[in-house]
Amino acid sequence: METHEIISRKTLCGCFSLLRQSLNNWQAGNLYFLNSHALYRHLSALPCGKDTVGGILTQMESCIPMALTTDSLEKFLLAKSPTEAEDFLESTKTDFLFLLLAAGKDDVLWQHVMDVCENLRQKQMDKPKERRFCYGRKTLS
């Protein structure tokens, strides 16, 4: 299993800043989405600095807390291939993105989410390199 490069605190803070700006500027207008997957696909394609929201989420994968919903837990437990594991990771990113969307205008909640991600980042830094784990594409193949 490969290790995953852990982003710096500065990079994590920069990611949060870009995400908050992009999500706070986004307005649904007259858009209607058939399901959460369609909304996630739309939001992840939004420009975010020199990248997209999805690209920023990929950069910070190792710092995103897992949201164990019934759907994501089932995907996690049933993952037998890299593709199925990728579905679980996308489900986790979807839940996290929706949390950020809701927290965007609440400074206290936003700071709490940042603190949780920083704690996860720090725990990854404290682990020996050979024990670090990422759900990313490269580590599950």
Disulfide bonds with the S-S distance in Angstrom:
none
